[in-house]
Amino acid sequence: MAKVGFIGLGVMGYPMAGHLKAKGGHEVTVYNRTSAKAEAWVKQHGGSRASTPAEAARDADFVFTCVGNDDDLRSVTIGAEGALAGMKSGAILIDNTTASAEVARELAEAAAARGCGFIDAPVSGGQAGAENGVLTVMCGGEAEVFDKAKSIIDAYARMVGLMGPAGAGQLTKMVNQICIAGLVQGLAEGIHFGKKAGLDIEKVVEVISKGAAGSWQMENRHKTMNVGKYDFGFAVDWMRKDLDIVLNEARRNGSSLPVTALVDQFYGEVQKLGGKRWDTSSLLARLEAK
């Protein structure tokens, strides 16, 4: 059992922290900007609630963060009340936020200056993956630090991998989002075409999902897409945030991402349709609205 601080109890962080307490058996102290959420977590899972990130991190062996973006991450880690201010030497900061590789490297340096370790550890698997404790976790950091952190991360994950130095976890998550964007657009176009052609989409998917066209998106999203329901996972607003990170990194490293850039624009159209909180499969709604 380890002493753990967990900062950020959103739709992902709330169940992840719960797995660290219930499955991992760790002593968990939580912090959330909205204190009512932290109070609800303690009532449900036990543990304790802190009034600042620094307090949540004090004396912890491992400190987790899972917030919205780079600025949110800096606000809960840096400064007099940030997590790093409360961390003891030798503790490890594990960031599950989907953020930039740049901020990951910043935090790695800031942690090292305090004698602490750092792992950038963005996750994939959505809200359902977090609730079921089966997330995929892509890590960046030093191998020695990762080896210490992995057994703790395992409480909410089914796959945990070290991808390289600090920032490599975030870069791998970017690859993940690039691949998802193209897959969902292809699936949306396929279903749209099939409907226009008068085909039975269920029968079509039953056949093609067993061949080279098959994917997680097809297996898990075609039914809800076919009936126009889009409240089953990762929101369009979040995907656009992630794709903005991807496209900014692409400009830095000189990679060409024409499909990703186009799909990002398509998600912008979905937002204008009122779909900011729809899940990412709502690319089909854009096609059917034309």
PABATI-495660 format. One record per residue (C-alpha): residue in three letters; x, y, z. Coordinates in Angstrom, 2 decimals, decimal comma. Layout:
! residues N
R	ALA	X	Y	Z
...
END
This chain:
! residues 290
R	MET	0,00	0,00	0,00
R	ALA	1,21	3,47	-0,91
R	LYS	0,15	6,94	0,13
R	VAL	-1,42	8,59	-2,92
R	GLY	-2,62	12,09	-3,76
R	PHE	-5,10	12,47	-6,63
R	ILE	-5,85	15,87	-8,17
R	GLY	-8,77	16,27	-10,58
R	LEU	-12,02	14,33	-10,17
R	GLY	-13,67	14,73	-13,56
R	VAL	-15,38	11,97	-15,52
R	MET	-12,03	10,20	-15,84
R	GLY	-10,27	11,09	-12,61
R	TYR	-13,15	10,26	-10,28
R	PRO	-13,29	6,54	-11,13
R	MET	-9,51	6,28	-11,58
R	ALA	-8,97	7,55	-8,04
R	GLY	-11,61	5,09	-6,91
R	HIS	-9,69	2,18	-8,40
R	LEU	-6,52	3,31	-6,64
R	LYS	-8,41	3,14	-3,34
R	ALA	-10,56	0,03	-3,85
R	LYS	-8,49	-2,14	-6,20
R	GLY	-5,03	-0,88	-5,36
R	GLY	-5,71	-0,67	-1,63
R	HIS	-3,85	2,62	-1,36
R	GLU	-4,37	5,46	1,09
R	VAL	-5,82	8,18	-1,15
R	THR	-6,23	11,90	-0,55
R	VAL	-8,14	13,78	-3,24
R	TYR	-8,35	17,38	-4,38
R	ASN	-10,82	18,93	-6,83
R	ARG	-11,48	22,57	-7,64
R	THR	-15,18	21,95	-6,96
R	SER	-15,02	20,75	-3,38
R	ALA	-18,45	19,11	-3,54
R	LYS	-17,06	16,56	-6,00
R	ALA	-14,21	15,73	-3,62
R	GLU	-16,65	15,41	-0,72
R	ALA	-18,81	13,04	-2,78
R	TRP	-15,75	10,94	-3,67
R	VAL	-14,72	10,61	-0,01
R	LYS	-18,27	9,68	0,97
R	GLN	-18,30	6,97	-1,69
R	HIS	-14,76	5,62	-1,41
R	GLY	-13,35	6,72	1,92
R	GLY	-9,93	8,35	2,05
R	SER	-9,65	12,04	2,71
R	ARG	-10,07	15,40	1,00
R	ALA	-7,48	18,19	0,74
R	SER	-8,14	21,91	0,36
R	THR	-5,20	22,54	-2,03
R	PRO	-3,12	20,45	-4,44
R	ALA	-0,09	20,92	-2,19
R	GLU	-2,02	19,49	0,74
R	ALA	-3,13	16,49	-1,33
R	ALA	0,50	15,86	-2,30
R	ARG	2,01	16,27	1,16
R	ASP	3,84	13,12	2,30
R	ALA	2,43	11,14	-0,67
R	ASP	4,56	8,54	-2,40
R	PHE	2,70	9,09	-5,68
R	VAL	0,71	12,11	-6,84
R	PHE	-1,69	11,86	-9,79
R	THR	-3,11	14,72	-11,82
R	CYS	-5,99	14,44	-14,28
R	VAL	-7,24	17,86	-15,40
R	GLY	-8,32	19,64	-18,58
R	ASN	-5,38	21,20	-20,40
R	ASP	-1,87	22,65	-20,11
R	ASP	-2,97	25,74	-18,17
R	ASP	-5,05	23,68	-15,76
R	LEU	-2,11	21,37	-15,27
R	ARG	0,28	24,19	-14,49
R	SER	-2,22	25,71	-12,06
R	VAL	-2,42	22,55	-9,93
R	THR	1,28	21,64	-10,02
R	ILE	3,29	24,88	-9,98
R	GLY	3,34	27,63	-7,33
R	ALA	2,96	27,83	-3,56
R	GLU	-0,23	25,75	-3,50
R	GLY	0,67	23,45	-6,39
R	ALA	1,30	19,76	-5,97
R	LEU	5,07	20,01	-6,38
R	ALA	5,28	22,40	-3,42
R	GLY	3,88	19,67	-1,18
R	MET	5,79	16,70	-2,57
R	LYS	8,58	15,06	-0,62
R	SER	11,90	14,14	-2,19
R	GLY	11,67	10,80	-3,99
R	ALA	7,93	11,04	-4,62
R	ILE	6,62	10,58	-8,16
R	LEU	4,22	12,87	-10,03
R	ILE	2,08	10,97	-12,58
R	ASP	0,08	13,11	-14,98
R	ASN	-2,91	11,50	-16,70
R	THR	-4,01	14,70	-18,44
R	THR	-4,00	14,74	-22,23
R	ALA	-1,72	17,73	-22,68
R	SER	1,22	18,90	-24,77
R	ALA	4,62	17,22	-24,81
R	GLU	6,04	20,65	-23,99
R	VAL	4,28	20,92	-20,63
R	ALA	5,28	17,32	-19,84
R	ARG	8,92	18,26	-20,29
R	GLU	8,42	21,39	-18,16
R	LEU	6,98	19,34	-15,32
R	ALA	9,72	16,74	-15,60
R	GLU	12,29	19,47	-15,07
R	ALA	10,31	21,06	-12,23
R	ALA	9,92	17,70	-10,50
R	ALA	13,61	16,88	-10,88
R	ALA	14,51	20,22	-9,29
R	ARG	12,61	19,10	-6,18
R	GLY	14,16	15,64	-6,19
R	CYS	10,98	14,04	-7,49
R	GLY	10,21	11,77	-10,42
R	PHE	7,74	12,50	-13,20
R	ILE	5,73	10,38	-15,65
R	ASP	3,45	11,82	-18,33
R	ALA	0,77	9,16	-18,60
R	PRO	-2,19	10,15	-20,80
R	VAL	-4,89	7,51	-21,12
R	SER	-7,15	6,05	-23,78
R	GLY	-10,38	4,15	-23,27
R	GLY	-12,83	6,90	-22,42
R	GLN	-15,20	7,17	-19,49
R	ALA	-16,18	3,50	-19,72
R	GLY	-12,52	2,46	-19,62
R	ALA	-11,95	4,62	-16,55
R	GLU	-15,02	3,26	-14,77
R	ASN	-14,10	-0,34	-15,54
R	GLY	-10,39	0,14	-14,75
R	VAL	-9,24	-0,98	-18,21
R	LEU	-7,52	2,09	-19,61
R	THR	-4,52	2,07	-21,91
R	VAL	-1,79	4,25	-20,41
R	MET	1,00	5,71	-22,56
R	CYS	3,95	6,82	-20,44
R	GLY	6,95	9,06	-20,86
R	GLY	9,78	9,32	-18,37
R	GLU	12,84	7,58	-16,97
R	ALA	12,76	3,78	-16,87
R	GLU	13,63	3,63	-13,17
R	VAL	10,78	5,98	-12,28
R	PHE	8,36	4,13	-14,56
R	ASP	9,22	0,80	-12,94
R	LYS	8,20	2,22	-9,55
R	ALA	5,01	3,80	-10,88
R	LYS	3,70	0,98	-13,05
R	SER	2,36	-1,22	-10,26
R	ILE	0,38	1,75	-8,94
R	ILE	-0,99	2,72	-12,37
R	ASP	-2,04	-0,91	-12,92
R	ALA	-5,02	-0,32	-10,59
R	TYR	-6,95	1,45	-13,37
R	ALA	-5,27	0,05	-16,49
R	ARG	-5,15	-3,05	-18,66
R	MET	-2,12	-1,84	-20,65
R	VAL	0,72	0,36	-19,41
R	GLY	3,73	1,05	-21,59
R	LEU	6,84	3,23	-21,40
R	MET	7,18	4,98	-24,76
R	GLY	10,36	6,98	-24,18
R	PRO	11,56	10,03	-22,21
R	ALA	9,32	12,75	-20,77
R	GLY	6,81	13,87	-23,39
R	ALA	6,76	10,52	-25,23
R	GLY	3,53	9,51	-23,53
R	GLN	1,81	12,65	-24,78
R	LEU	3,23	12,18	-28,27
R	THR	1,90	8,62	-28,32
R	LYS	-1,54	9,86	-27,25
R	MET	-1,39	12,25	-30,21
R	VAL	-0,82	9,28	-32,54
R	ASN	-3,81	7,62	-30,88
R	GLN	-6,06	10,61	-31,57
R	ILE	-4,82	10,93	-35,18
R	CYS	-5,78	7,31	-35,81
R	ILE	-9,17	7,64	-34,13
R	ALA	-10,06	10,76	-36,11
R	GLY	-9,53	9,03	-39,43
R	LEU	-11,28	5,83	-38,34
R	VAL	-14,41	7,59	-37,12
R	GLN	-14,67	9,69	-40,27
R	GLY	-14,32	6,57	-42,41
R	LEU	-16,98	4,76	-40,38
R	ALA	-19,33	7,76	-40,59
R	GLU	-18,93	7,93	-44,35
R	GLY	-19,43	4,16	-44,69
R	ILE	-22,66	4,18	-42,69
R	HIS	-23,88	7,29	-44,53
R	PHE	-23,16	5,68	-47,90
R	GLY	-24,79	2,42	-46,87
R	LYS	-27,97	4,17	-45,80
R	LYS	-28,15	6,13	-49,04
R	ALA	-27,65	2,87	-50,96
R	GLY	-30,57	1,28	-49,14
R	LEU	-28,51	-1,32	-47,31
R	ASP	-29,26	-2,83	-43,90
R	ILE	-26,43	-1,31	-41,85
R	GLU	-26,59	-4,03	-39,19
R	LYS	-26,12	-6,74	-41,80
R	VAL	-23,35	-4,78	-43,51
R	VAL	-21,39	-4,32	-40,29
R	GLU	-21,93	-7,93	-39,24
R	VAL	-20,07	-8,97	-42,37
R	ILE	-17,39	-6,31	-42,85
R	SER	-16,45	-6,08	-39,16
R	LYS	-14,96	-9,58	-39,47
R	GLY	-12,66	-8,45	-42,28
R	ALA	-9,99	-5,82	-42,83
R	ALA	-12,44	-2,94	-42,20
R	GLY	-13,10	-4,02	-38,64
R	SER	-12,19	-1,72	-35,72
R	TRP	-13,09	-0,94	-32,12
R	GLN	-15,07	2,05	-33,37
R	MET	-17,09	-0,14	-35,72
R	GLU	-17,82	-2,77	-33,10
R	ASN	-18,73	-0,32	-30,34
R	ARG	-20,26	2,67	-32,10
R	HIS	-22,05	1,55	-35,30
R	LYS	-25,33	0,72	-33,55
R	THR	-25,67	4,08	-31,82
R	MET	-24,51	5,94	-34,91
R	ASN	-27,09	4,13	-37,01
R	VAL	-29,93	5,41	-34,79
R	GLY	-28,49	8,89	-34,33
R	LYS	-27,55	8,65	-30,66
R	TYR	-24,32	10,36	-29,67
R	ASP	-24,05	10,35	-25,90
R	PHE	-21,79	7,34	-25,45
R	GLY	-18,30	8,56	-24,74
R	PHE	-15,58	11,07	-25,47
R	ALA	-17,08	14,51	-26,21
R	VAL	-16,46	16,52	-29,38
R	ASP	-15,20	19,49	-27,31
R	TRP	-12,52	17,24	-25,78
R	MET	-11,58	15,76	-29,13
R	ARG	-11,10	19,23	-30,61
R	LYS	-8,88	20,14	-27,66
R	ASP	-6,80	17,03	-28,32
R	LEU	-6,62	17,64	-32,07
R	ASP	-5,48	21,21	-31,43
R	ILE	-2,58	19,78	-29,43
R	VAL	-1,86	17,33	-32,26
R	LEU	-1,89	19,97	-34,99
R	ASN	0,30	22,35	-32,97
R	GLU	2,85	19,57	-32,47
R	ALA	2,68	18,73	-36,17
R	ARG	3,57	22,32	-37,02
R	ARG	6,56	22,04	-34,68
R	ASN	7,87	18,72	-36,00
R	GLY	7,02	19,30	-39,66
R	SER	4,65	16,35	-40,08
R	SER	1,84	16,49	-42,63
R	LEU	-1,62	15,61	-41,28
R	PRO	-4,15	16,54	-43,98
R	VAL	-6,85	14,08	-42,90
R	THR	-6,54	15,01	-39,23
R	ALA	-6,77	18,71	-40,05
R	LEU	-9,86	18,10	-42,16
R	VAL	-11,59	15,98	-39,53
R	ASP	-10,86	18,69	-36,96
R	GLN	-12,77	21,12	-39,20
R	PHE	-15,61	18,59	-39,46
R	TYR	-15,81	18,44	-35,66
R	GLY	-16,07	22,22	-35,71
R	GLU	-19,16	21,83	-37,89
R	VAL	-20,58	19,31	-35,41
R	GLN	-20,11	21,88	-32,65
R	LYS	-22,11	24,39	-34,68
R	LEU	-24,89	21,80	-34,96
R	GLY	-25,11	21,85	-31,15
R	GLY	-22,95	18,77	-30,69
R	LYS	-20,26	20,08	-28,35
R	ARG	-21,02	17,35	-25,84
R	TRP	-21,92	14,64	-28,33
R	ASP	-19,45	11,79	-28,59
R	THR	-16,91	11,64	-31,40
R	SER	-19,00	9,30	-33,53
R	SER	-21,28	12,29	-34,23
R	LEU	-19,32	12,97	-37,41
R	LEU	-22,21	11,07	-39,02
R	ALA	-24,65	13,76	-37,86
R	ARG	-22,74	16,30	-39,92
R	LEU	-23,16	14,17	-43,07
R	GLU	-26,86	13,57	-42,43
R	ALA	-27,46	17,27	-41,86
R	LYS	-26,36	18,13	-45,39
END
